[in-house]
Amino acid sequence: MILIIYAHPYPERSNINKLMLRLAASNSDVVIRSLYDLYPDFNINVEAEQKAVEQADLLVLQHPLYWYSYPPLLKLWIDKVFTQGWAYGEGATALKNKHLLWAVTTGGDYDHFNIGDNPGFAVLAQPLQATASYCAMRWLNPVVVHGAYRADQNALLSQIRNYSVRLTSWRVS
């Protein structure tokens, strides 16, 4: 099973994420949990979330990039759900060998992220990649849809189709 944890505080503003979810939902192995729909009060049901994650072979964290990071409810979700003894630490096996895919949309184009001493988008993935490693998960190369606001529609569709293909064929990635 593929579990998509979707975190967008303003989903009505994102045609790109809507299309990504629509294509993902066409895969019968996909279950989507929209955090801002489930927890508008930020009161996360940890037990329900852990049960959902336990059933997944592939965990996908899908969201727009906000100030070079993830939305606050996704950060809280990770903090609450990935508990010691369950996700990491002595005796923790719930996430061991599960795959983690980061699916993120950005307003900036690809070149926008080639700034500073650590150029490239990969530096932004490091916190999630480190989390995956700490929880004994298998990190997959992220799916990044750049230029969500300004990119040519054909270029965006190509990137979104790549996401759908990645979900369909993730076991071979």
C-alpha angles and dihedrals in degrees: 000000000000115000117198114198102200119196118180118143091199105031093163088066096057118076088167095058091043090055092045090053093045091054092044092050090057086071107087091213092062126099117183123205113188106204097198090052094045098041112025087152091051089239098137120201096224095187093053092047093048091050090052092049092047090059094053128092091187123036115198122193106201123183146122117269112253118192090336093307143069128283117276096249091056090051090050090047091055092045093051102036101041095067128174111265091023105052101014142002132047113352094003112143105144094102100027111132093356113135122242123205123185112210110185137169123209134195091214125074123245094270092054089075096055093092137116131013093312103049123193138046094273092082089064090056094056098092093052092041090052090048090052091050093047090052093047091247126146112247117218124200107271126252108229123186105197127197097024091167103039111018123114110270093237091053090049092048090051091053092046093049087052088059092052091048091049091054093047094048103027095126090068096048 
